[in-house]
Amino acid sequence: MNTIRLKKAGLAIATVLAFNSWQVLASVITDLDVASLPGEKVELKLQFDGAVPTPKGYTVERPARISIDLPGTQSALAKKFNEIGFGNTKSITVLETKDKTRLVVNLNQPAKYATRIDGNNLYILIGSDGQDLAAAQQTSRPASQAAYTQTPPAVSNKQARKKLYNRNLKAISSIDFERGTEGEGNIIIQLSNPNVPLDMNEQGGRIRLEFPGAQIPSNLRNRLDVVDFATPVHYIDATVERGNAVITIEPEGEYDYLAYQTDNTLTISVKSLTAKEVEQLKRDRALYTGEKLSLNFQNIDVRSVLQLIADFTDLNLVASDTVEGDTTLRLQNVPWDQALDLVLKSNGLDKRQVGNVLMVAPAEEIAAREKQELENNQQIEELAPTFTELVQINYADATEIQGILQGTGEEGVQLLSERGTVQVVNRTNSLLIKDTRAKLDELRDLLTKIDIPVKQVMIEARIVTADVEATEDLGINWSGGKVKSDGKWRIGGVGDRNTTGSTTPGNSNLVNLPVSSTSGFNIGFVSNSTILNMQINAIATERRGSLISQPKVLTQDKVTARIEQGQEVPYLEASSSGAATIAFKKAVLSLDVTPHITPDGHISLKVDVTKDQVAETVFNGVPAIDTNEVNTTVLVPNGETLVLGGVFENQTTTNESKIPFLGDLPAIGRLFRSKTDEEKREELLIFITPKIVDNALTQR
């Protein structure tokens, strides 16, 4: 057995006592011995000049270390940092404050520890992998010495009155199962004593509980089938592996579990989770990013637990005088911020953190304090001086921003203070705001987020007339709509392009069918605008169609763009005086397009198209107008083309052929001439291509 002795400083004891006269009765650490034991175990022996305090400690997984606090003690050791290099133990650091001494043992890998007090000596036995520490202690101490205890909390009077357990006996006494009031499955495990060690984790969708060094009676080593209880738990297996008791819980579906221990009763509660609860659980787990720690205490003072967590995180703790009570907890490798929330919620406490200062108080007390602070701030705001500031509005309408700040409208909320005012300077499109300095700073920051350039969309329209046969060469998918349950219908055959509107979709066949409507618009889709231009030019060259117009208009997001082409038909209208005046009726092709840019880069188009033409009917001298109209909303990918068609025009052309001179003779001329009527059917096609414009280009 190798041993290291860390000597005390010559006059350290006298010096410490002289400079700390406020705590004359404090125990002083005079010596520290380190001994290497078989199995990579290490025993630390701390010698005190007086009574040994009850140690409080916790373990950390990453970095692997053990922290043990010795309240009401001081250190007289010569060095604070000491290299060890025995087994799993790398070094020991001794830190001293005015009311306690902290012993930090740095390890190569996580390990458990046990402590025992013998007279004025404190022994700390550090294991390498969590195996039975009792076996190791037999080789490192005389039989007359006291037994080790694991993770010792401060012992209160309440604990002293509890029944005594045989701490050397580690076994599982019984395993029971019951269904909770909310459908959860509760596995109730009776332990031989409250200090039976436990390692708990999830493996392959199962909850595994391993009790190092504990035994399970042979009558409990079997599988419990609890499917009939209608809980998330289906099976419970109890076995012994490598001398350790192992209980495996096999749940079904999405679940969450909670482990808690009261005295020598360990309860594992497993409950089912809905899809919404699963998402909420994922969000909650993402909130906790702190370093993991392990805590195992029975009836420890809440203030002590808070102090341990504050020391672990190097936070300054301010606890209200009303924070009191005891708590029991066993947490294995839990983020420290989650452990803190669990302790606070279970004791009706809340916290506020300002910088590295953690303030803890009962939730009601914090709520009352913050309410009082709000009332004080409101009183201060009522007395604070006001200032006037001119804010330039660059892109938005100043009058519109004024309405936002004043909260005009049915559900508007005023953003100004009660004494604040805002006026519009129309000449410069500015706002003259009068309010407190704090409110002005807040509004200025808000306006920088509101007053930004609005995205713009270039709307390119092509109005084409073409033979019915020619339209088949343009690659348009007609009647490819399929009605969906949400009232939207898909266009263009395939894809996620949706539209709603007043036009009537075709049948549910996702195929390219010819246009069948003769009185209204149909909707189609073309995905390649470059090829479309080439095809339109080819049709025009072959005189099978013509490009009537190709207007372009630039508009802002959610602002309507209008394109109109046609004629105004004059007619005589009688006035009230009896005189006739000339009035006009429009017979135009009008196109109103309102784009809306979606967050994923698509464009939702609200399209209103009207095709009017003069009819042959005239009533009281007023010509009749034939109209065709479509109103629809379509989701189109950026840069792709929407097609509106289905309006046909029939033209009859009379051709006459004759033999010169003979065909003009009276009576017999008809024998030398002939007339033929040619029927021609053309379709009106409107191609709409929206493109999102880069704001950087429009600002040049």
C-alpha angles and dihedrals in degrees: 000000000000118000134194121192119199107206124220122244114263103250095008095119095052092044093050093048092046095053094042104048089146089075106038095154095055116124116241126215105232103171140015122199124188120200128186114223132189117279094039091289124146129203121205119200118196117190120205131193090225143007116343113238122225106266123230120199150154138197130236124208101201112057092020109236145128122228119198123183121206107195120212095017139116132202126237095177117131096230133038096201120048128180112222112168096185117139111305094348117097105174146337126227122194115201125185132202130174094271107026148014122234122208113201116192112195113209138192091228135002114286139169125242141200133201137206134179122220114177109300092346130093116203121199117190114198118198124202103224109007097269123148106305093192091071091055095050091060089067096046108046141041119257091249094064123096122263125258121256125202126238094343117208124198109284114233128197088255090059092046090061093053123104116274121246132201099253092193092060113084114179145127108250100186144347119213134173131205138168115244126226092258096046097267122139116239119199108197115198121187113209127201089237136357093253099064104133119242135195112191128183144140120256124177095340093313131108110233123198117189121186108197111224094358124127133218120211113246092245090062096049099100144082122280114210106206100162091118092064089073095229131126089262116088105166139015119197123194118192143144119244122184091340094310126112111240127191117186121195116200113200127183128227126351112342146158128208140202128200123200135161131211114188105310095340117100116194126193111193117195121188134180120249129215120222090260092050090050091055091046091050091052090051092048093050090050088057093065113074102147126125112277124250139172125230129182117175137150116211095338121168111265092227090057092053091049090050091051092053092045091051091047092054097036090239125147110241125213110182123185119242087243093064104106143132138080130274137192119213142159114191125171120199095337122158107259093234090055091047089051092051091049092052092047096047094046090054100040093252134136135195142214123195124205112180107309094338117102115200117196128186139139111295092241091052093051092047091050092047093050091047089053090048091052091051090049091049090050090053091048091049090053090055099037117110118254127230133197121227133179112222119194116222110207109178110010130066109267091216090056092050089049090057091051093052093046092046095232115176135060096291099024121135119208112239095191122085119254090266095042125110135184131198132185121236099204095186093065099020090242137138125232105208125187118190145111119305094250092050092047091054090049094049093046091055091047093050092054087061095045101041099068132127114276116232115253134214128210110219113201117187128189118194110198136174115201142164115268089245091050094057089065089064093058096075096238119161108220128187090009093135126125120191114234130204093251093060094256122116132205122238134196098041100272140023136055098292108133133188139181126192151115096284117101115246121224126243124303096265111120093212136109107262127175119260109270102177118100100176108040147030126285126199127230140159138231119190101190113059095179093058089043091060091051092050093049091051091049092052091049091050091051089049091237091120144351139228104237097186142339109203124178127199132180117216138168126251111285092007118120119241118201129204119183133178131168141070143290114235115216123218138163118263125187116233128212090262092057095252119125120240131187115250130179135222122200120236100179145141105238128185123192115186125182112187126201119189112219122215091252093057100261124125123232108207124201103199128192114181126179125184113190127177135173113264126213091244118097122187119195089338093307114119118230120236124217111213136195119185139178130186117187144146117222134182108221129178114244110278098009125119133248117204127207116191144138100103110120133191122199116210125189116202121191115209122191125196124185145161110258115257092357094063090055096054116114119250097358097043092090088066089065099045137058138193128210129185117217119201116208125184119198131183126216112226126189117196117195119190117182120195127184110234121219108242090218090064096049093050095058 
